[in-house]
Amino acid sequence: MTDLHGLSGRLLAGEQRALSRLISMLERGDRAAADVMRDIDPHTGHAYILGITGPPGAGKSTIVDQLTRLLRALDQRVGIVAVDPTSPFSGGALLGDRIRMQRHYLDPGVFIRSVATRGQTGGLPRIVKGIARALDAAGSDVVIVETVGVGQTELGIMGVADTVTVALIPEAGDSIQALKAGVMEIADLYVVNKADRDGADRMAASVTAMLQMSLTTPEWIPPVTLTAAHTGQGIEELWEKLQQHRAFLQTSGNLAKRRGQHRTQEFLEVVEEELIRRLRRLVQTDPSLLARLEQVAAKDAEPYSSALDFLNHSTLNPELPTPPPP
């Protein structure tokens, strides 16, 4: 326990090795990480958490790289969480942080971590929320979460970011209607990247027209920004728009509300994961559950009613009420 409190202190002092150790503990599900997270939680809430998502090929990593360059020039400490596909062989992230952000790797004011999706269809594993808070506590001024880019299933970014930015490319103009039903509905700001290509202005106009038709709340109208991130064009304007949205969240009270929702969601996700973990352990060790499963498989018991009966008498949660029928 003393070592863990020492880890907390080193992390709060900005030590990157302590931060790396805590993130590794979170990734492997080490129960001791809970004590460290409890220690550092009062010191969170200062960092601005920016989510960047969008379809594959939109240049999200290049935007993150250029934003980081700009932020470091402004003397801002930056934490980056790059969510990558999971390797089918090792279970780890396929794309390494060194490949993505070579120019920032040795900068002590930048911390970069690649995180595997681990098969989660929302494109964002739950531990990203904990990692973002750890980066916040360690002194990051801005935490950037870049999602894997799996198309319309990127809704998980809404559960961690203060501001969600969707990156698009000019060639996506013809598919704007298809995108509308998914990833296009989650943005606080849009970026048409690779704006030096033909069709960038048309794409920006299409997004703007779509927003005018579909907006249900006039409080904040998501702006559309043009960038050519590989040259740095438009990155300063993008940061200005992001700062405008941050100011809007603060003055409207939506920042505290959004962050409260994120914390509540994380709590429920952890409870769900822990219940699943306990159930899997029971499946391996509990004779009565094994017998019940055999009855269900042999059609001697009905699955739905047997499951509810099991939960009502299980050590998973003995007080769990019986839900109404579907």
JOCORJO-V357192 format. One line per field, one symbol per residue. phi: phi as a letter, one per 30 degrees, with the letter a starting at -180 (. if undefined). burial: + if it has 9 or more other ideal C-beta (glycine too) atoms within 8 Angstrom, else -. Layout:
# JOCORJO-V357192
phi = ???
burial = ???
This chain:
# JOCORJO-V357192
phi = .ddddddddddddjdddddddddddddcidddddddddddedccjcdccccbbkdeididddddddddeddddcicdbcbccdcddddccicddcdddddbedcdcdddbbbbcbddhidddibdedddddddddeddjddbccccddicjdcddddddbddbccccbbeddedcddddedbddccdcacbcdhddddjddddddddddddddcdcbdebcedcccbbddcididdddddddddddddddddidddddddddddddedddedddddddddddedbcddddddddddddidbdedddddddddccdeadcddddddd
burial = ---++-++-+++--++-++++++-++------+-+++-+++--+--+++++++++--+++++++++++++++---++++++++++++-----+-+-+--++--++----++++++++--+--++++++++++++++++-++++++++++++-++++++++++++++++++-++--+--++-+++-++-+++++++-+-++-+++-+++-++----------+-++++++--++++-+++-++-+++-++--+--+--++-++--++--++--+-+--++--++-----++-++-++----+----+-+-++--+-+---+------
